[in-house]
Amino acid sequence: MEALLDAGETQVEIAKILKVDPGTISRERKRKPKNGRYDAGKAQAKARVERGHSKYQGMKVNGNAELKAHIIAELEKKRSPDEIAGRMKLEGMPFYASKNAVYKWLYSVHGQRYAPLLCSKRYRKRKQKRKARRTMIPNRKSIDDRPLGATNRTRYGHYEGDTIVAPKKAGNTEAVAVAVERKTRFLLAARIPSLAPKEMTKAMNGFAGRASVLSVTMDNGIENKGHEDWAMPAFCADPYSPWQKPLVECTIGLLRRWYFKKGTDWSLVTEEKLQEAALMLNNKYRKSLGYRSALEVEAAHGMMKKINLTNARKEVAIQ
């Protein structure tokens, strides 16, 4: 627009070229300094300043005297902003402000004098406590670095690992370490006295002693800090991405559904009871395995070290 004006084009012609209404060009031309020449940069700065002052916190309530008086009267009756907003909508009043708009006004300089009428009696939001400093897993290997056989499930022996924790009560530290083979759904589980990295390391090395574990995909929990001492290479899923290890998440769901409800205190569950549950799941016939069990598939491919299929079947039959 500045170039067209300097070239001597009329207001109507500029509007046609820019495909806007001539009135838009007229209003924009008014954003010019005292020398009379339109400058695009200065016009933009002026527009930005005007826009910045066009709205302010709490303006919806502060700009409507009737609405403001109603909110103050209701606050004095010990009504909360949610009650006030909901009642205005229910009664179809000629004015309205959402609970968020009321809070914005109360937390602004225009309404903070009425903030003591709130049940919290404060005009500022409570500051969030600083979260504890997170300890990063040293020498973390990304899930993208997994071997191809683990990614596309073309090879046996690649697992997904996780932990099942108990409710956070005083002195309640017991948990369960689990690992699920990605191709066969074979489950390994063990109780651990706490989420200390050394306990998780002991459990994972125990799994490696029971079956051929080529790799494990885990999350970013602090219990996995000692992964460099594990008997197999470990790879970390992306933060907050449980879908990157879906098999172990679903298997934990099956354990909860069939045996251990959410909130189970693991200090009350014996290792024998846990292994009984794992054995029952490993002996279930799965459609994805051609209606064979994980035990049968694992045995057929020689993946098990210390588990005898015949004895496992007998144990299931007895139970």
Long-range contacts (C-beta under 8 A, 24 or more apart in sequence): 1-25, 1-28, 1-38, 1-40, 2-38, 2-39, 2-40, 5-29, 5-38, 56-108, 57-104, 57-105, 57-107, 57-108, 57-110, 58-101, 58-104, 58-105, 58-106, 58-107, 58-108, 58-110, 58-111, 60-97, 60-101, 60-104, 60-105, 61-97, 61-101, 61-102, 61-104, 61-105, 61-110, 61-111, 62-105, 62-108, 62-110, 62-111, 64-95, 66-94, 66-95, 67-95, 67-96, 67-97, 68-105, 70-95, 71-97, 71-102, 71-105, 72-114, 72-117, 75-114, 75-117, 75-118, 76-117, 78-117, 78-119, 80-118, 80-119, 81-106, 81-118, 135-222, 135-225, 137-220, 137-222, 137-224, 137-225, 137-227, 137-236, 138-225, 138-228, 139-228, 140-220, 140-236, 141-233, 141-234, 141-235, 141-236, 142-235, 142-236, 142-238, 143-217, 143-235, 143-236, 143-237, 143-238, 143-244, 145-235, 146-215, 146-217, 146-235, 147-214, 147-215, 149-214, 150-182, 150-214, 150-215, 150-217, 150-235, 153-182, 153-183, 154-183, 155-183, 155-214, 156-181, 156-183, 156-184, 156-212, 156-301, 156-303, 157-181, 157-211, 157-212, 157-213, 157-214, 157-215, 157-303, 158-182, 158-183, 158-214, 158-215, 158-216, 158-217, 159-188, 159-207, 159-213, 159-215, 159-216, 159-217, 159-232, 160-216, 160-217, 160-218, 160-245, 160-246, 160-247, 160-248, 161-204, 161-216, 161-217, 161-218, 161-224, 161-234, 161-245, 161-248, 162-218, 162-219, 162-245, 162-248, 162-249, 162-252, 163-192, 163-195, 163-200, 163-221, 163-223, 164-252, 164-255, 164-256, 164-260, 164-266, 165-195, 165-266, 166-263, 166-264, 166-265, 166-266, 166-267, 167-263, 167-265, 169-265, 172-265, 172-267, 174-265, 174-266, 174-267, 175-223, 175-266, 176-266, 176-274, 177-203, 177-204, 177-207, 178-248, 178-251, 178-252, 178-255, 179-204, 179-207, 179-213, 179-216, 179-248, 180-247, 180-248, 180-251, 181-211, 181-294, 181-298, 181-303, 182-217, 182-247, 184-289, 184-294, 184-297, 184-298, 184-301, 184-303, 185-247, 185-251, 185-286, 185-288, 185-289, 185-294, 186-211, 186-282, 186-294, 186-295, 186-297, 186-298, 186-303, 187-251, 187-278, 187-281, 187-282, 187-294, 188-278, 189-255, 189-274, 189-275, 189-277, 189-278, 190-271, 190-274, 191-266, 191-269, 191-271, 191-274, 195-221, 195-222, 195-223, 196-223, 197-222, 197-223, 197-224, 197-225, 197-226, 198-226, 199-223, 200-224, 200-226, 201-226, 201-227, 201-229, 201-230, 204-230, 204-231, 204-232, 204-234, 205-229, 205-230, 205-231, 208-232, 209-305, 209-306, 210-304, 210-305, 210-306, 210-307, 211-298, 211-303, 211-304, 211-305, 211-307, 212-302, 212-303, 212-304, 212-305, 217-244, 217-245, 218-245, 219-245, 251-281, 254-281, 255-281, 276-319, 279-312, 279-315, 279-316, 280-316, 280-319, 282-312, 283-312, 283-313, 283-316
